[in-house]
Amino acid sequence: MADTQITVALNLGSQRISMAVFEASKGGGFILKGFETDTIIADPAFEASREAQIRVALEELVEKLNVSKSKVRYAIAGQSVFTRFVKLPPLQDDNIEQIVTFEAQQHVPFPINEVVWDYEMLEGGDEKEVVIVAIKEDALDEINDTVRESGLSTLEVDVAPMALYNAYRYAYGAPDEPTLLIDIGAKTSNLLYIEGKRFFTRSVAIGGASVSAAIAKEYNITFPEAEHQKITNGLVALGGGHTETMDESLAALAMVIRNALTRLPAEIARTTNYYRSQHAGNTPRKVLLAGGGANLPYTLEFFQEKLGIPVEFFNPLGQIAIGRGVNVDTVSREAHTMGELVGLGLRGIGKSTINIDLVPSAVELARAESKRKPFLIAAAALLLVGFSAWAAFQFVAKGRAEDRQITMSDTRDTLAPVEFQIRKLLKVEEDLERVANSYTNIETDHAFWFDLIEELNGAFASDSLWLTEMSPLYDYNPLAQQAAGVPKTGARPVVKPDFAGGQGNGSSVSEPAAPPAGSQPNNRPKQPQAAPAANAILIKGFWRENAQTQNIVSDRLKRLRENSTAFRFTAKTPDGKDVPLSDEQIIIKLSSSADNEGDLAFPFEIILPLARPVAVR
């Protein structure tokens, strides 16, 4: 049921901040009563001022819509959260909560007590499947503080792709035709695969800001200047001589935009293959475009040309009435950008399909306090009654207490043998828990390597680059002193060098260093050495130069920096401070045509620090 007749929805995008007010109608639907939007700077150079920009934009939207001190449902961008679709084993419904919690601990790349997470059972399909969503607790609290400082209070926190899916289901139902909904934002694009009641989503780090960055690089201008050129003069060039009749400068700009957007169809193809192979889905036969990044002229025709299937703009307002005070022209023009707002509004009338709620710590405390209020009032009333009765029963209570003390003393002597047995059982339980935790840690490390390989495949996918070897290392220190330009990282291979050749002694994992020469033996039996924990991987491969990127290794390394959860690109100094690692500290070897003239490809080696140490067993 609806929490209130009025729902205030807020979408916190990377560049666009939008807000809408919905009111439930008598027929069970709802009405759009107000809509406003504002933009902030998506330039990475202004990231430090992002919170201040959001706060100013929110204050303006709150004032325009007159919703000060209202409770708001808001959605955060897909790239800010970790999302994973997990198939569950066949279990009874009363075990779902327990098994999902276990799966969250395995898949979320952070300690579970440091994140806010939620899940939702998915409809459709023969197997039980859940979508797990998580965000670092401090990051969520930071966003929520910004919302609260604008005069709003938080009712629920959703995630943009889930809100977008709810809007699609309300507007289009559940058609069997496989559909791809592409939501092009500023920093990322959300890909939603919808097939009947089945649903899958992935966020890729390509959006409107990528186009502006490409323009800035091509013309050697600042990001704001490039953004202005994109908005005022930009369009997407199409194939077949589309730009031949244009002004030369506009045609050149259109080709830069086309080249920047071409990465997105390639990511769509990769994601579609993954969706088909891992989730038994079908290839989309229809595409819907959403988001502010789809506003450039000929964007629809570009995707239709690249994907080869029908493309149209997403319209989440088909089942929604427009109120009198809303500018119909503005809403018609912005409809394809309002999916998240509509999805949030549906939460207010109880018609959303997926109900994710990431609860900030301040909201959790407020909810707990609200639940306690009736009990506190009742407790206070009982306390007053108790004081009035205390004097009358004090004497009787004293006598009963003395009798009870004698009885408890006898009971204690009787239960002493039982206490001994309980303590023994608790010790057994502790040992079993220790064994179970070791198996859990092994499974966690096992899943980590699959996620790591998937990230590497995604970041280094190119016909100009090949990976030939990946070796785990331990004792890696990227800040160790350097000699002759070669980092002395101290890293040692976890896998013995002679393991692949079959020359080892039966163990594939290196042992810790032996004691110094001359040390005295202690005549104790030799204990098995613990497997070293890998804290980095050595990657070797070959690359070749191309027209687009002179150094594709650094280019792909930059992509990995932006999206990785398996690797970290900082190191701690001796005084405990985190410092960023440069490409020069990560790339330990990079040959080129200058070193190997006439070669088809050139070898390279990089060492990537892991996000956490992983035991290699």
C-alpha positions as CSV (number, residue, x, y, z in Angstrom):
1,M,0.0,0.0,0.0
2,A,1.1,3.6,-0.5
3,D,2.9,5.3,2.4
4,T,1.3,8.6,1.4
5,Q,-0.9,10.1,-1.3
6,I,2.1,12.2,-2.4
7,T,5.4,10.7,-3.5
8,V,8.5,12.9,-4.1
9,A,11.0,11.1,-6.3
10,L,14.6,12.2,-6.8
11,N,17.2,10.8,-9.3
12,L,20.8,11.6,-8.5
13,G,22.6,11.1,-11.8
14,S,26.3,11.9,-12.5
15,Q,25.3,15.0,-14.4
16,R,21.5,15.4,-14.3
17,I,19.7,15.9,-11.0
18,S,15.9,15.5,-11.5
19,M,12.9,15.5,-9.2
20,A,9.2,14.8,-9.7
21,V,6.1,14.9,-7.6
22,F,3.5,12.1,-8.0
23,E,0.0,11.9,-6.6
24,A,-2.0,8.7,-6.3
25,S,-5.3,8.8,-8.3
26,K,-8.6,7.2,-7.2
27,G,-8.4,4.6,-10.0
28,G,-5.2,3.1,-8.6
29,G,-2.9,4.9,-10.9
30,F,-1.0,8.1,-10.3
31,I,-0.6,11.6,-11.7
32,L,2.6,13.6,-12.4
33,K,2.1,16.8,-10.4
34,G,5.5,18.4,-10.9
35,F,8.8,17.9,-12.7
36,E,12.1,19.8,-12.6
37,T,15.6,19.0,-13.6
38,D,19.1,20.6,-13.3
39,T,22.6,19.7,-14.4
40,I,26.0,19.7,-12.7
41,I,29.5,19.5,-14.2
42,A,30.5,16.0,-15.2
43,D,34.2,17.0,-15.7
44,P,36.4,14.7,-13.5
45,A,38.5,17.7,-12.7
46,F,35.5,19.1,-10.7
47,E,34.9,15.8,-8.8
48,A,35.9,17.4,-5.5
49,S,33.1,20.0,-5.8
50,R,30.5,17.4,-6.7
51,E,28.7,17.3,-3.3
52,A,28.5,21.1,-3.3
53,Q,27.0,21.1,-6.8
54,I,24.4,18.5,-5.9
55,R,23.5,20.4,-2.8
56,V,22.9,23.6,-4.8
57,A,20.9,21.8,-7.5
58,L,18.8,20.1,-4.8
59,E,18.0,23.3,-3.1
60,E,16.8,24.9,-6.4
61,L,14.6,21.9,-7.2
62,V,13.1,21.8,-3.7
63,E,12.3,25.5,-4.0
64,K,10.8,25.2,-7.5
65,L,8.6,22.2,-6.6
66,N,7.8,23.5,-3.1
67,V,8.6,20.2,-1.4
68,S,10.7,21.5,1.6
69,K,10.8,19.0,4.5
70,S,9.2,16.3,2.5
71,K,10.1,12.6,2.6
72,V,11.8,11.6,-0.6
73,R,12.5,8.4,-2.4
74,Y,15.7,8.7,-4.4
75,A,17.8,6.6,-6.7
76,I,21.6,6.5,-6.9
77,A,23.6,5.9,-10.1
78,G,24.3,2.3,-11.2
79,Q,28.1,2.7,-11.2
80,S,28.0,3.7,-7.5
81,V,26.7,0.2,-6.4
82,F,27.8,-3.4,-6.8
83,T,25.1,-5.6,-8.5
84,R,25.2,-9.3,-8.9
85,F,22.6,-11.8,-10.2
86,V,22.9,-15.2,-8.3
87,K,21.1,-18.5,-8.9
88,L,20.1,-20.2,-5.7
89,P,20.1,-24.0,-5.0
90,P,16.6,-25.6,-4.6
91,L,15.8,-24.8,-0.9
92,Q,12.7,-24.3,1.2
93,D,11.4,-20.7,1.4
94,D,12.3,-20.5,5.1
95,N,16.0,-20.9,4.2
96,I,16.1,-18.1,1.5
97,E,17.3,-15.4,3.9
98,Q,20.1,-17.5,5.2
99,I,21.4,-18.7,1.8
100,V,21.2,-15.2,0.3
101,T,23.2,-13.8,3.2
102,F,25.8,-16.5,2.5
103,E,25.9,-15.6,-1.2
104,A,26.3,-11.9,-0.4
105,Q,29.3,-12.6,1.8
106,Q,30.8,-14.6,-1.1
107,H,30.2,-12.1,-3.9
108,V,30.3,-8.6,-2.4
109,P,33.9,-7.4,-2.8
110,F,34.0,-5.7,0.6
111,P,33.6,-7.0,4.2
112,I,29.8,-7.4,4.6
113,N,29.8,-5.3,7.8
114,E,31.1,-2.3,5.9
115,V,28.3,-2.3,3.3
116,V,24.6,-1.6,3.1
117,W,23.0,-4.3,0.9
118,D,19.6,-5.6,-0.1
119,Y,18.2,-8.3,-2.4
120,E,15.1,-9.1,-4.3
121,M,13.8,-12.5,-5.6
122,L,13.4,-12.3,-9.4
123,E,10.3,-13.6,-11.3
124,G,10.5,-15.9,-14.3
125,G,12.8,-18.8,-15.1
126,D,12.9,-22.3,-13.7
127,E,15.6,-21.7,-11.1
128,K,15.3,-19.4,-8.1
129,E,17.4,-16.3,-8.8
130,V,18.1,-13.1,-6.7
131,V,19.7,-9.8,-7.5
132,I,22.0,-8.6,-4.8
133,V,22.8,-4.9,-4.5
134,A,25.5,-3.4,-2.2
135,I,27.2,0.0,-1.6
136,K,29.9,1.0,0.9
137,E,28.2,2.3,4.0
138,D,30.2,5.5,4.2
139,A,29.5,6.3,0.5
140,L,25.8,5.9,1.1
141,D,25.8,8.0,4.2
142,E,27.7,10.8,2.3
143,I,25.0,10.8,-0.4
144,N,22.2,10.8,2.2
145,D,23.8,13.7,4.2
146,T,23.7,15.8,1.0
147,V,20.0,15.0,0.5
148,R,19.2,15.8,4.2
149,E,21.1,19.1,4.1
150,S,18.8,20.2,1.3
151,G,15.8,20.1,3.6
152,L,14.5,16.6,2.6
153,S,14.2,13.4,4.7
154,T,14.8,10.0,3.3
155,L,12.0,7.5,2.9
156,E,13.6,4.8,0.6
157,V,16.9,4.5,-1.4
158,D,16.7,2.7,-4.7
159,V,19.2,2.0,-7.5
160,A,18.7,3.6,-10.9
161,P,18.6,0.3,-13.0
162,M,16.0,-1.2,-10.7
163,A,13.8,1.9,-10.7
164,L,14.1,2.0,-14.5
165,Y,13.0,-1.7,-14.7
166,N,10.0,-0.9,-12.6
167,A,9.0,1.9,-14.9
168,Y,9.4,-0.4,-17.9
169,R,7.1,-3.1,-16.4
170,Y,4.4,-0.5,-15.6
171,A,4.5,1.1,-19.0
172,Y,5.0,-2.0,-21.2
173,G,3.9,-4.9,-19.1
174,A,5.8,-8.2,-19.6
175,P,6.0,-8.9,-23.4
176,D,7.8,-12.1,-24.4
177,E,9.8,-10.3,-27.1
178,P,13.5,-9.9,-25.8
179,T,14.1,-6.2,-25.3
180,L,17.3,-4.2,-24.5
181,L,16.8,-0.9,-22.7
182,I,19.9,1.3,-23.1
183,D,20.0,4.1,-20.5
184,I,22.9,6.4,-21.6
185,G,24.0,8.6,-18.6
186,A,26.9,10.9,-18.2
187,K,29.5,8.6,-16.9
188,T,28.0,5.2,-17.4
189,S,25.3,3.4,-19.5
190,N,23.0,0.9,-17.9
191,L,22.1,-2.1,-20.1
192,L,18.8,-3.8,-19.1
193,Y,17.9,-7.1,-20.7
194,I,14.1,-7.8,-20.3
195,E,12.4,-10.9,-21.5
196,G,8.9,-11.5,-20.2
197,K,9.4,-11.4,-16.4
198,R,13.1,-12.1,-16.7
199,F,15.6,-9.3,-16.0
200,F,19.4,-8.7,-16.1
201,T,21.4,-5.5,-16.0
202,R,25.0,-4.4,-16.3
203,S,26.6,-0.9,-16.1
204,V,29.4,0.0,-18.5
205,A,31.7,3.0,-18.1
206,I,30.7,4.8,-21.3
207,G,28.4,7.8,-21.5
208,G,28.0,11.4,-22.4
209,A,31.2,12.4,-20.6
210,S,33.2,10.0,-22.7
211,V,32.0,11.8,-25.8
212,S,32.9,15.2,-24.3
213,A,36.3,13.9,-23.3
214,A,37.0,12.6,-26.8
215,I,36.1,16.1,-28.2
216,A,38.3,17.8,-25.7
217,K,41.2,15.5,-26.6
218,E,40.7,15.8,-30.4
219,Y,40.5,19.6,-30.4
220,N,42.8,20.3,-27.4
221,I,40.1,22.2,-25.5
222,T,38.8,22.1,-21.9
223,F,36.0,19.7,-20.9
224,P,33.4,22.5,-20.4
225,E,34.2,23.8,-23.9
226,A,33.9,20.4,-25.3
227,E,30.6,19.9,-23.5
228,H,29.3,23.1,-25.0
229,Q,30.3,22.1,-28.5
230,K,28.6,18.8,-28.1
231,I,25.3,20.3,-27.0
232,T,25.2,23.2,-29.5
233,N,26.8,21.6,-32.6
234,G,27.0,17.9,-32.0
235,L,25.4,15.1,-33.8
236,V,26.2,11.5,-34.5
237,A,27.7,10.7,-38.0
238,L,26.1,7.8,-39.8
239,G,27.6,5.5,-42.4
240,G,27.1,5.7,-46.2
241,G,28.4,9.3,-46.7
242,H,26.1,10.9,-44.2
243,T,28.4,13.8,-43.5
244,E,29.4,14.6,-47.1
245,T,26.9,17.4,-47.5
246,M,27.7,19.0,-44.1
247,D,30.0,21.8,-43.2
248,E,33.5,20.4,-42.9
249,S,33.9,21.4,-39.2
250,L,30.5,19.9,-38.3
251,A,31.3,16.7,-40.2
252,A,34.6,16.4,-38.3
253,L,32.9,16.9,-35.0
254,A,30.2,14.3,-35.9
255,M,32.9,11.7,-36.7
256,V,34.6,12.3,-33.3
257,I,31.3,11.7,-31.6
258,R,30.6,8.6,-33.7
259,N,34.0,7.1,-32.9
260,A,33.5,7.8,-29.1
261,L,30.1,6.1,-29.2
262,T,31.3,3.1,-31.2
263,R,32.7,1.5,-28.0
264,L,29.2,1.2,-26.6
265,P,27.8,-1.2,-29.3
266,A,31.0,-3.3,-28.7
267,E,30.2,-3.5,-25.0
268,I,26.6,-4.3,-25.8
269,A,27.7,-7.3,-27.9
270,R,30.0,-8.6,-25.1
271,T,27.2,-8.2,-22.6
272,T,24.6,-9.9,-24.8
273,N,27.0,-12.9,-25.3
274,Y,27.4,-13.1,-21.5
275,Y,23.6,-12.9,-20.9
276,R,23.0,-15.7,-23.4
277,S,25.7,-18.0,-22.1
278,Q,25.4,-17.4,-18.4
279,H,21.7,-16.6,-18.0
280,A,20.2,-18.6,-20.9
281,G,18.7,-15.4,-22.3
282,N,17.9,-14.7,-25.9
283,T,19.3,-12.0,-28.2
284,P,17.3,-8.8,-28.0
285,R,15.0,-8.1,-31.0
286,K,14.1,-4.6,-30.0
287,V,16.0,-1.7,-28.4
288,L,14.6,1.2,-26.2
289,L,16.8,4.3,-25.7
290,A,16.7,6.3,-22.5
291,G,18.8,8.8,-20.6
292,G,20.2,12.2,-21.3
293,G,23.1,10.8,-23.4
294,A,20.5,9.8,-26.1
295,N,19.6,13.5,-26.8
296,L,22.2,14.0,-29.6
297,P,20.7,14.0,-33.1
298,Y,20.9,10.7,-35.0
299,T,21.7,8.7,-31.8
300,L,18.7,6.5,-32.5
301,E,19.7,5.9,-36.1
302,F,23.3,5.2,-35.0
303,F,22.2,2.3,-32.7
304,Q,19.8,1.0,-35.4
305,E,22.7,0.9,-37.8
306,K,25.1,-0.7,-35.4
307,L,22.8,-3.2,-33.8
308,G,20.7,-4.1,-36.8
309,I,17.4,-4.2,-34.9
310,P,14.5,-1.7,-34.4
311,V,15.3,1.1,-32.0
312,E,12.9,3.6,-30.4
313,F,12.9,6.0,-27.5
314,F,11.7,4.7,-24.1
315,N,8.4,6.3,-22.9
316,P,7.7,5.6,-19.2
317,L,4.7,8.0,-19.1
318,G,2.3,6.0,-21.2
319,Q,0.1,5.0,-18.2
320,I,0.5,8.2,-16.2
321,A,-1.7,11.3,-16.2
322,I,-0.1,14.7,-16.5
323,G,-1.3,17.3,-13.9
324,R,-2.4,20.8,-14.9
325,G,0.7,22.6,-13.6
326,V,3.1,20.5,-15.6
327,N,4.5,21.8,-18.9
328,V,3.5,19.1,-21.4
329,D,6.1,20.1,-24.0
330,T,8.9,19.8,-21.5
331,V,7.7,16.4,-20.3
332,S,7.3,15.1,-23.9
333,R,10.8,16.2,-24.7
334,E,12.3,14.8,-21.5
335,A,10.1,11.6,-21.2
336,H,12.9,9.2,-22.1
337,T,15.0,10.6,-19.2
338,M,12.3,10.2,-16.6
339,G,12.3,6.4,-16.2
340,E,14.0,6.4,-12.8
341,L,11.5,9.0,-11.4
342,V,8.5,7.0,-12.6
343,G,10.0,3.8,-11.0
344,L,10.4,5.6,-7.7
345,G,6.9,7.0,-7.9
346,L,5.5,3.4,-8.3
347,R,7.0,2.6,-4.9
348,G,4.6,5.1,-3.4
349,I,1.5,3.3,-4.7
350,G,2.8,-0.2,-4.2
351,K,3.0,-1.2,-7.9
352,S,6.8,-1.7,-8.3
353,T,8.1,-5.1,-9.3
354,I,11.5,-4.9,-7.6
355,N,11.8,-3.2,-4.2
356,I,15.4,-2.6,-3.3
357,D,15.9,-0.4,-0.2
358,L,19.4,0.6,0.8
359,V,19.0,2.0,4.3
360,P,21.5,4.7,5.3
361,S,22.6,4.5,9.0
362,A,20.7,7.7,9.9
363,V,17.5,6.3,8.4
364,E,18.0,3.0,10.2
365,L,18.4,4.7,13.5
366,A,15.2,6.8,12.9
367,R,13.2,3.7,11.9
368,A,14.4,1.9,15.0
369,E,13.5,4.8,17.2
370,S,10.1,5.0,15.6
371,K,9.4,1.4,16.4
372,R,10.5,1.8,20.0
373,K,8.2,4.8,20.7
374,P,5.1,2.7,21.5
375,F,7.0,0.4,23.7
376,L,8.7,3.3,25.6
377,I,5.3,4.9,26.2
378,A,3.9,1.7,27.5
379,A,7.0,1.1,29.6
380,A,6.6,4.5,31.2
381,A,3.0,3.8,32.1
382,L,3.8,0.5,33.6
383,L,6.6,2.1,35.6
384,L,4.2,4.5,37.2
385,V,1.9,1.7,38.1
386,G,4.8,-0.3,39.4
387,F,5.9,2.5,41.8
388,S,2.5,2.8,43.3
389,A,2.3,-0.9,43.9
390,W,5.9,-1.3,45.1
391,A,5.3,-0.1,48.6
392,A,2.4,-2.5,49.2
393,F,4.3,-5.6,48.0
394,Q,7.7,-4.8,49.3
395,F,7.3,-6.8,52.5
396,V,5.8,-9.8,50.7
397,A,8.5,-9.7,48.1
398,K,11.3,-9.8,50.7
399,G,10.0,-13.0,52.2
400,R,9.6,-14.6,48.8
401,A,13.1,-13.6,47.8
402,E,14.6,-15.3,50.8
403,D,12.7,-18.5,49.9
404,R,13.7,-18.3,46.3
405,Q,17.4,-17.8,47.3
406,I,17.3,-21.2,49.1
407,T,15.6,-22.9,46.1
408,M,18.1,-21.4,43.6
409,S,21.0,-22.6,45.7
410,D,19.7,-26.2,45.6
411,T,19.1,-25.9,41.8
412,R,22.6,-24.6,41.2
413,D,24.1,-27.7,42.9
414,T,21.8,-29.9,40.8
415,L,22.8,-28.2,37.5
416,A,26.5,-28.2,38.0
417,P,27.2,-31.5,36.1
418,V,24.9,-30.2,33.2
419,E,27.0,-27.0,33.0
420,F,30.1,-29.1,32.5
421,Q,28.5,-31.0,29.6
422,I,27.3,-27.7,28.0
423,R,30.8,-26.2,28.1
424,K,32.2,-29.3,26.4
425,L,29.6,-29.0,23.6
426,L,30.4,-25.3,23.2
427,K,34.0,-26.2,22.7
428,V,33.1,-28.7,20.0
429,E,30.9,-26.1,18.4
430,E,33.8,-23.6,18.4
431,D,36.0,-26.2,16.6
432,L,33.4,-26.9,14.0
433,E,32.9,-23.2,13.4
434,R,36.6,-22.8,12.9
435,V,36.6,-25.6,10.2
436,A,33.5,-24.1,8.5
437,N,35.1,-20.7,8.4
438,S,38.2,-22.2,6.7
439,Y,36.0,-23.7,4.0
440,T,34.1,-20.4,3.6
441,N,37.4,-18.5,3.1
442,I,38.5,-21.0,0.5
443,E,35.2,-20.5,-1.4
444,T,35.6,-16.7,-1.1
445,D,39.1,-16.8,-2.6
446,H,37.9,-19.2,-5.3
447,A,35.2,-16.8,-6.4
448,F,37.6,-13.9,-6.3
449,W,39.8,-15.3,-9.1
450,F,36.8,-15.7,-11.4
451,D,35.8,-12.1,-10.8
452,L,39.4,-11.0,-11.4
453,I,39.6,-12.9,-14.7
454,E,36.3,-11.4,-15.8
455,E,37.6,-7.9,-15.1
456,L,40.8,-8.5,-17.0
457,N,38.9,-9.9,-20.0
458,G,36.7,-6.8,-20.0
459,A,39.4,-4.2,-19.6
460,F,42.0,-5.7,-22.0
461,A,39.6,-6.9,-24.7
462,S,41.1,-5.6,-28.0
463,D,42.4,-7.0,-31.3
464,S,45.6,-5.0,-30.7
465,L,46.5,-6.6,-27.4
466,W,47.1,-10.2,-26.2
467,L,47.6,-11.6,-22.7
468,T,49.9,-14.6,-22.6
469,E,50.6,-15.2,-18.9
470,M,49.2,-14.4,-15.5
471,S,51.2,-15.3,-12.4
472,P,50.2,-14.6,-8.7
473,L,52.9,-12.9,-6.6
474,Y,53.5,-12.4,-2.9
475,D,55.5,-9.9,-0.9
476,Y,54.9,-7.3,-3.5
477,N,55.8,-3.7,-2.5
478,P,55.3,-1.2,-5.3
479,L,56.9,1.6,-3.2
480,A,60.2,-0.3,-2.7
481,Q,63.4,1.6,-3.7
482,Q,64.3,1.6,-7.4
483,A,67.6,0.8,-9.1
484,A,68.4,1.6,-12.7
485,G,64.8,2.3,-13.4
486,V,63.7,-1.2,-12.5
487,P,61.3,-1.4,-9.5
488,K,62.6,-3.6,-6.6
489,T,59.2,-4.7,-5.5
490,G,60.3,-7.7,-3.6
491,A,57.6,-9.7,-5.3
492,R,58.1,-13.4,-5.5
493,P,56.0,-15.9,-7.6
494,V,53.5,-17.9,-5.6
495,V,53.7,-20.8,-8.1
496,K,57.1,-22.5,-8.3
497,P,58.9,-21.7,-11.6
498,D,59.5,-25.4,-12.3
499,F,55.8,-26.4,-11.7
500,A,54.7,-26.2,-15.4
501,G,57.7,-28.4,-16.4
502,G,56.9,-31.1,-14.0
503,Q,60.3,-30.8,-12.2
504,G,58.9,-29.9,-8.7
505,N,58.7,-32.0,-5.6
506,G,54.9,-32.4,-5.7
507,S,54.0,-29.0,-4.5
508,S,53.0,-26.2,-6.9
509,V,53.1,-23.4,-4.3
510,S,56.3,-21.7,-3.2
511,E,57.2,-22.0,0.4
512,P,58.4,-19.1,2.7
513,A,62.1,-18.5,2.8
514,A,64.3,-20.9,4.7
515,P,66.0,-19.9,8.0
516,P,69.5,-18.2,7.7
517,A,72.5,-20.4,7.2
518,G,74.2,-21.4,10.4
519,S,71.1,-21.4,12.5
520,Q,70.8,-24.3,15.0
521,P,68.1,-27.0,14.4
522,N,65.8,-27.4,17.3
523,N,65.3,-31.2,16.6
524,R,61.5,-30.6,16.3
525,P,59.5,-32.4,13.5
526,K,59.2,-30.2,10.4
527,Q,55.9,-28.4,10.3
528,P,54.0,-27.9,7.0
529,Q,54.5,-24.3,5.7
530,A,51.4,-22.2,5.2
531,A,50.6,-21.2,1.6
532,P,51.7,-17.6,0.9
533,A,48.9,-15.1,0.2
534,A,49.1,-13.5,-3.2
535,N,48.9,-9.7,-3.1
536,A,49.6,-9.0,-6.8
537,I,49.6,-10.6,-10.2
538,L,52.2,-10.4,-12.9
539,I,50.6,-10.2,-16.4
540,K,52.6,-10.7,-19.6
541,G,51.5,-10.1,-23.1
542,F,52.0,-8.5,-26.5
543,W,50.6,-5.3,-28.0
544,R,50.8,-3.5,-31.3
545,E,50.4,0.1,-32.2
546,N,47.2,1.3,-34.0
547,A,45.8,4.6,-35.4
548,Q,43.5,5.2,-32.4
549,T,45.9,4.6,-29.5
550,Q,49.7,4.8,-29.6
551,N,50.0,3.1,-26.2
552,I,47.0,0.7,-25.8
553,V,48.5,-0.8,-22.6
554,S,48.2,2.4,-20.7
555,D,44.8,3.0,-22.3
556,R,43.4,-0.3,-21.1
557,L,45.1,0.1,-17.7
558,K,43.1,3.4,-17.4
559,R,39.9,1.6,-18.1
560,L,40.7,-1.0,-15.4
561,R,41.4,1.8,-12.9
562,E,37.9,3.3,-13.4
563,N,35.9,0.1,-12.9
564,S,38.0,-2.5,-11.0
565,T,36.9,-4.1,-7.7
566,A,39.6,-6.9,-7.8
567,F,42.6,-4.5,-8.0
568,R,43.7,-1.5,-6.1
569,F,45.8,1.3,-7.5
570,T,47.1,2.8,-4.3
571,A,49.8,1.8,-1.8
572,K,50.6,2.6,1.8
573,T,53.7,4.6,2.7
574,P,55.6,3.7,5.9
575,D,53.6,6.3,7.8
576,G,50.3,4.7,6.8
577,K,49.2,7.1,4.1
578,D,47.6,5.9,0.8
579,V,49.3,7.2,-2.3
580,P,48.2,6.5,-5.9
581,L,50.3,4.3,-8.1
582,S,51.4,5.7,-11.5
583,D,51.5,3.7,-14.7
584,E,55.3,3.8,-14.5
585,Q,55.1,1.9,-11.1
586,I,52.7,-0.7,-12.6
587,I,54.1,-1.2,-16.1
588,I,57.5,-2.8,-15.5
589,K,58.2,-3.6,-19.1
590,L,56.9,-2.0,-22.3
591,S,58.7,-2.6,-25.6
592,S,57.7,-0.7,-28.7
593,S,58.6,-0.3,-32.4
594,A,61.6,1.8,-31.3
595,D,63.1,-1.2,-29.4
596,N,62.0,-3.9,-31.8
597,E,61.8,-2.4,-35.3
598,G,60.1,-4.7,-37.7
599,D,58.3,-6.9,-35.1
600,L,54.5,-7.4,-35.5
601,A,53.9,-7.0,-31.8
602,F,55.9,-5.9,-28.7
603,P,56.1,-7.6,-25.3
604,F,54.9,-5.9,-22.1
605,E,54.7,-6.8,-18.4
606,I,52.6,-5.3,-15.7
607,I,52.2,-6.0,-12.0
608,L,48.7,-5.3,-10.6
609,P,48.2,-5.1,-6.8
610,L,45.2,-7.1,-5.6
611,A,42.4,-5.4,-3.6
612,R,43.1,-7.9,-0.8
613,P,45.6,-10.7,-0.1
614,V,44.3,-14.1,-1.5
615,A,45.6,-17.4,-0.3
616,V,46.7,-19.7,-3.1
617,R,46.0,-23.3,-2.2
